[in-house]
């Protein structure tokens, strides 16, 4: 009997090992798949899906197939926590997301407590990585880096101009506006208006009236494309020529769809356009073959999956904490948005924000062009 038990144990162990060799890695992608910010959800979802498809076609992660699950947080913090908890229950170990900083921060607490490693392609608030979490990383930069660019640009280009600041009261929007304000004030530039508005509204005439009364030449907008587009349109409707300056929250062509011709001349901070990176050429072609323009954070999401795969290859493991150790080690990852390495917080060691201007292209389409 004892001999039979040992034989059975060996058989069970062999089956277990065989199961590991053919195991699946569950990855989640989370963002606003529906709702007013669905354009950004599509960027995260499509970028991650294409990366999973390509990695699986090349043999998966350490020979293990990736199975992708999508979570719709609708840009709502409570829903983001629900998505995070569902991922936990479903056995997800790696996450690309979330989009909004205000959703990423509470969801990240769930991930940290349950052994899930995440990379956000787009959550720029410093708090994402400033809380000492073992599992927090991003492929984007931070609001303080972006706000510094706004202040430097204002100092160099807006001498004698009146600057108003408005934000959407969110972790991201107000965080970016406050960062820009702080750096500007330190440079001796004082805004003529500082105002917060509510997301989801359609009528911003009260804000536009205050901008008009302030005589502002420039409006620094901390917020997303939907509200930003409405504010621009309503400024133009009231005859204001005030130029908007905003950040990565308007990197969707829907900004022009909402704002119309009035968005022409809008300034926008974002990283160098990854679509122009030679390392991204083949991937960009795949997206366009599927009639999807890989703008904004699409390639940042693709890069997150590349980092997971390369970290797993280095660690010779799919254990999230071992991947995090590799990612914190200073290793340089080759991605479609360029080389990326991380500091101990999970922030990129090099980030170059640049300025764009929204213009009408030769094809008549209004979109953003790097200055």
KACORWO-V316356 format. One record per residue. OMEGA is omega in whole degrees, 0 to 359 (NA if undefined). Layout:
# KACORWO-V316356
omega
OMEGA
OMEGA
This chain:
# KACORWO-V316356
omega
180
180
179
179
179
180
179
180
179
179
179
179
180
178
180
179
178
178
179
183
181
183
176
175
180
180
176
169
187
178
180
181
174
180
186
180
183
178
179
175
178
178
181
183
182
178
180
181
181
179
178
179
183
180
178
180
180
177
178
178
184
178
181
180
176
173
187
176
182
177
181
180
177
183
181
182
180
179
177
177
177
177
180
180
177
176
179
182
182
178
176
180
180
182
168
183
0
180
184
175
182
175
182
186
178
179
183
177
177
181
183
182
187
172
181
178
179
171
174
178
196
183
191
181
181
184
180
184
184
186
177
178
182
194
188
178
174
175
178
176
186
180
181
176
180
179
178
178
178
182
179
180
179
180
184
190
186
180
179
180
177
185
173
178
175
180
185
176
179
178
180
187
180
179
180
180
181
177
179
180
181
179
179
180
178
178
179
179
182
179
179
180
174
190
174
178
181
176
176
179
179
185
179
182
179
177
182
178
179
178
180
181
181
182
185
174
184
172
173
185
174
183
186
190
184
179
180
179
178
180
178
181
183
173
181
179
179
175
180
176
180
181
176
167
181
186
186
179
178
182
174
179
175
176
179
178
181
186
180
182
181
180
179
183
177
177
184
176
179
176
176
187
183
179
181
178
180
180
182
189
182
181
178
179
179
179
183
176
178
180
175
179
184
182
173
187
179
183
174
178
177
180
179
178
177
180
176
184
181
178
179
178
179
182
186
184
173
178
184
182
176
175
180
178
178
182
178
188
184
178
178
179
179
183
179
177
179
179
180
169
188
170
184
179
186
175
176
181
177
176
180
173
178
181
176
171
176
184
173
182
180
180
179
181
176
179
185
180
181
180
NA
